[in-house]
């Protein structure tokens, strides 16, 4: 347990996504600390950003309870470099126990990542 309300996000210098009505956005500035050996933003960092933003989008549709990622598919379309990333997510289909969500990361007006995830809806 952590005293920091941002939790893990504070370790990667990201904030909680802005979310309402099944949509969420996260803007984060990444630097060389987030890069892999080749100088591109680490794929795990990008996966964390889409997962977090999709979770926030889904939470904005719930009246209590929480979510857990059940499946996450991340397609890396091009390398991300240090700079500003804009992550957007939108809830797609919602069932009784599962919800599907899409997300993208853009940098300099180009899509660099597309993600699709299934989240389990958990009772409070």
Rosetta silent file (secondary structure, phi, psi, omega in degrees, C-alpha in Angstrom):
SEQUENCE: XXXXXXXXXXXXXXXXXXXXXXXXXXXXXXXXXXXXXXXXXXXXXXXXXXXXXXXXXXXXXXXXXXXXXXXXXXXXXXXXXXXXXXXXXXXXXXXXXXXXXXXXXXXXXXXXXXXXXXXXXXXX
SCORE:     score description
SCORE:     0.000 S_00000001
   1 L     0.000  146.370 -178.962    0.000    0.000    0.000 S_00000001
   2 L  -124.422  151.615  176.083    1.211    3.507   -0.732 S_00000001
   3 L   -82.472  -15.437 -178.728    0.449    6.904    0.753 S_00000001
   4 L   -79.707  120.383 -179.174    0.731    8.463   -2.709 S_00000001
   5 L   -64.410  -20.784  178.191   -2.755    8.736   -4.301 S_00000001
   6 L   -82.082  -19.035  179.207   -1.126    8.402   -7.741 S_00000001
   7 L    56.032 -131.193 -177.097    0.531    5.105   -6.732 S_00000001
   8 H   -57.117  -34.271 -178.880    2.541    3.533   -9.546 S_00000001
   9 H   -57.579  -33.528  179.869    1.849    6.471  -11.857 S_00000001
  10 H   -65.640  -29.203  179.082    4.025    8.700   -9.685 S_00000001
  11 H   -68.870  -26.907 -179.321    6.996    6.392  -10.346 S_00000001
  12 L  -106.379   12.794  178.193    6.716    6.993  -14.093 S_00000001
  13 L    59.399   40.824  175.945    5.929   10.729  -13.750 S_00000001
  14 L  -117.360  159.380  177.750    2.361   10.386  -15.047 S_00000001
  15 L  -108.380  170.203  174.760   -0.880   11.720  -13.615 S_00000001
  16 L   -65.991  133.958  179.641   -4.296   10.162  -13.294 S_00000001
  17 L   -62.168  150.101  170.009   -6.096   10.351  -16.668 S_00000001
  18 E   -79.712  128.485 -175.354   -8.981   12.779  -17.143 S_00000001
  19 E  -142.841  138.716  173.802  -12.076   10.635  -17.645 S_00000001
  20 E  -161.492  144.314  174.040  -15.784   11.136  -18.176 S_00000001
  21 L    50.239   42.130  174.901  -18.628    9.326  -19.948 S_00000001
  22 L    80.062   11.302  176.899  -16.546    6.355  -21.083 S_00000001
  23 E  -128.529  147.287  178.549  -13.666    8.384  -22.515 S_00000001
  24 E  -144.835  150.557  178.029  -10.295    9.190  -20.985 S_00000001
  25 E  -136.939  141.225  176.581   -7.222   11.183  -21.915 S_00000001
  26 E  -136.344  127.510  174.781   -3.736   11.236  -20.453 S_00000001
  27 E  -112.665  127.484 -178.644   -0.960   13.593  -21.504 S_00000001
  28 E  -140.553  139.101  175.383    2.530   12.683  -20.340 S_00000001
  29 E   -98.405  120.754 -179.512    5.981   13.999  -21.134 S_00000001
  30 E  -106.489  154.012 -179.792    8.519   11.190  -21.371 S_00000001
  31 L  -137.491 -167.573 -175.283   12.297   11.515  -21.375 S_00000001
  32 H   -61.747  -20.972  175.951   15.401    9.345  -21.548 S_00000001
  33 H   -65.492  -23.680 -178.808   14.510    7.723  -18.188 S_00000001
  34 H   -95.170    3.855 -173.621   11.576    6.055  -19.998 S_00000001
  35 E   -92.068  156.844  173.377   13.720    4.842  -22.925 S_00000001
  36 L   -91.560 -173.508 -177.145   15.081    1.413  -23.766 S_00000001
  37 L   -62.950  -22.504 -179.669   18.646    0.676  -24.905 S_00000001
  38 L   -88.838   -3.930  179.359   17.793    1.842  -28.446 S_00000001
  39 L    91.642   -2.487  176.835   16.590    5.252  -27.238 S_00000001
  40 L   -89.197  155.775  176.954   12.888    4.591  -27.919 S_00000001
  41 E   -62.160  132.178 -176.561   10.273    4.780  -25.156 S_00000001
  42 L   -58.400  136.419 -179.962   10.105    1.356  -23.502 S_00000001
  43 H   -59.183  -33.686  177.801    7.199   -0.792  -24.677 S_00000001
  44 H   -65.678  -33.990  175.885    6.256   -1.582  -21.079 S_00000001
  45 H   -64.266  -45.785 -179.427    5.849    2.139  -20.425 S_00000001
  46 H   -64.667  -39.826  177.404    3.525    2.473  -23.419 S_00000001
  47 H   -63.877  -39.905  177.119    1.516   -0.583  -22.325 S_00000001
  48 H   -61.130  -42.572 -178.144    1.165    0.902  -18.842 S_00000001
  49 H   -64.669  -43.574  179.839   -0.142    4.171  -20.276 S_00000001
  50 H   -70.183  -39.674  179.442   -2.846    2.556  -22.433 S_00000001
  51 H   -61.166  -46.325 -179.707   -3.869    0.142  -19.659 S_00000001
  52 H   -63.566  -43.401 -177.393   -4.179    2.969  -17.132 S_00000001
  53 H   -70.084  -39.072  176.295   -6.107    5.227  -19.505 S_00000001
  54 H   -65.312  -41.736  177.442   -8.522    2.475  -20.548 S_00000001
  55 H   -59.163  -40.511  178.123   -9.139    1.585  -16.912 S_00000001
  56 H   -65.690  -39.644  178.299   -9.984    5.227  -16.177 S_00000001
  57 H   -60.462  -44.378 -179.708  -12.386    5.360  -19.129 S_00000001
  58 H   -67.078  -44.129  179.951  -14.222    2.295  -17.841 S_00000001
  59 H   -59.079  -29.372  179.982  -14.280    3.535  -14.247 S_00000001
  60 L   -69.753   -9.224  179.259  -15.981    6.719  -15.470 S_00000001
  61 L  -103.302   -5.154 -173.579  -18.994    4.597  -16.465 S_00000001
  62 L  -100.020  150.030  173.887  -19.377    2.705  -13.189 S_00000001
  63 L  -106.175   55.126 -176.683  -21.388    3.508  -10.075 S_00000001
  64 L   113.362  172.334 -176.835  -18.996    1.718   -7.741 S_00000001
  65 L    80.878 -170.023 -179.628  -16.893   -1.382   -7.951 S_00000001
  66 E  -149.282 -176.545 -179.886  -13.626   -1.603   -9.809 S_00000001
  67 E  -129.646  161.470  172.084  -11.996   -3.191  -12.830 S_00000001
  68 E  -141.445  136.039  178.790   -9.157   -5.577  -13.551 S_00000001
  69 E   -67.158  125.566  179.276   -7.432   -6.038  -16.880 S_00000001
  70 E   -99.289  -38.688  179.289   -8.336   -9.449  -18.250 S_00000001
  71 E  -150.470  138.493  179.725   -6.630   -9.220  -21.648 S_00000001
  72 E  -137.481  122.797  175.236   -4.456   -6.527  -23.219 S_00000001
  73 E  -116.529  121.683 -178.979   -3.246   -6.441  -26.810 S_00000001
  74 E  -116.688  124.795  176.494   -0.811   -3.671  -27.684 S_00000001
  75 E  -109.317  116.458 -179.471    0.204   -3.009  -31.274 S_00000001
  76 E   -90.348  110.175 -175.100    3.320   -0.868  -31.595 S_00000001
  77 L   -86.250  -31.902  177.617    3.017    0.944  -34.922 S_00000001
  78 L  -160.007  158.636 -179.802    6.222    3.015  -34.686 S_00000001
  79 L   -67.453  143.939  172.515    8.780    3.827  -31.999 S_00000001
  80 L   -95.356  144.217  178.795    7.973    6.585  -29.526 S_00000001
  81 L  -115.489  164.613  176.134   10.733    9.031  -28.705 S_00000001
  82 L   -53.990  138.917 -176.996   11.208   11.256  -25.684 S_00000001
  83 E   145.677 -162.510 -177.318    8.636   14.072  -25.756 S_00000001
  84 E   -85.372  132.843  174.268    4.901   14.512  -25.272 S_00000001
  85 E  -117.048  139.985  176.537    2.555   11.540  -25.602 S_00000001
  86 E  -119.664  117.152 -178.541   -1.230   11.843  -25.774 S_00000001
  87 E  -105.772  130.672  176.860   -3.160    8.748  -24.753 S_00000001
  88 E  -130.456  144.362 -178.925   -6.877    8.467  -25.491 S_00000001
  89 E  -139.764  150.008  178.336   -9.261    5.659  -24.640 S_00000001
  90 E  -143.506  132.499  177.126  -12.917    4.907  -25.283 S_00000001
  91 E   -67.937  134.711  177.876  -15.167    2.213  -23.880 S_00000001
  92 E   -99.595 -104.868 -178.442  -16.523   -0.049  -26.611 S_00000001
  93 E   -91.709  141.153  178.332  -18.830   -2.919  -25.786 S_00000001
  94 E  -126.231  126.985  174.654  -19.978   -3.615  -22.262 S_00000001
  95 L  -104.996 -168.914 -179.046  -21.353   -6.881  -21.025 S_00000001
  96 L   -69.163  -39.093 -175.937  -22.547   -7.914  -17.586 S_00000001
  97 L  -119.893  -10.850 -177.286  -19.079   -8.921  -16.345 S_00000001
  98 E  -132.439  149.391  175.694  -16.674   -7.748  -19.053 S_00000001
  99 E  -133.982  140.227  177.707  -16.021   -4.510  -20.921 S_00000001
 100 E  -104.934  139.214 -177.385  -13.977   -3.945  -24.084 S_00000001
 101 E  -139.545  145.937  175.492  -12.001   -0.739  -24.531 S_00000001
 102 E  -112.261  151.407  175.054   -9.787    0.752  -27.269 S_00000001
 103 E  -148.009  157.253  174.074   -6.892    3.164  -26.842 S_00000001
 104 E  -138.451  151.833  169.574   -4.308    4.981  -28.919 S_00000001
 105 E  -117.306  129.884  176.466   -1.132    6.871  -28.166 S_00000001
 106 E  -115.723  147.728  173.147   -0.222    9.761  -30.425 S_00000001
 107 E  -141.113  127.837 -179.329    3.024   11.678  -30.679 S_00000001
 108 L    53.210   38.752  176.323    3.515   14.685  -32.943 S_00000001
 109 L    79.074    4.012  179.045    0.127   13.998  -34.576 S_00000001
 110 E  -115.314  141.110  175.626    0.934   10.373  -35.481 S_00000001
 111 E   -75.899  125.818  179.289   -0.510    7.232  -33.919 S_00000001
 112 E  -109.621  -21.426 -179.809    2.306    5.198  -32.441 S_00000001
 113 E  -142.229  139.112  167.796    0.320    2.604  -30.469 S_00000001
 114 E  -122.482  139.196 -179.776   -3.113    1.000  -30.779 S_00000001
 115 E  -136.769  148.800  175.081   -4.437   -1.137  -27.940 S_00000001
 116 E  -134.265  133.207 -177.695   -7.481   -3.262  -27.292 S_00000001
 117 E  -140.289  153.695  171.010   -8.310   -4.645  -23.870 S_00000001
 118 E  -113.744  130.400  179.768  -10.947   -6.608  -22.032 S_00000001
 119 E  -116.931  138.027  171.570  -11.570   -5.631  -18.422 S_00000001
 120 E   -81.593  137.913  175.404  -13.400   -7.647  -15.771 S_00000001
 121 E   -94.075  120.924 -175.120  -15.997   -5.658  -13.833 S_00000001
 122 E  -108.487  144.706  175.237  -15.567   -6.347  -10.130 S_00000001
 123 L   -72.754  152.345  179.945  -18.019   -5.745   -7.308 S_00000001
 124 L   -53.992    0.000    0.000  -17.025   -3.207   -4.641 S_00000001
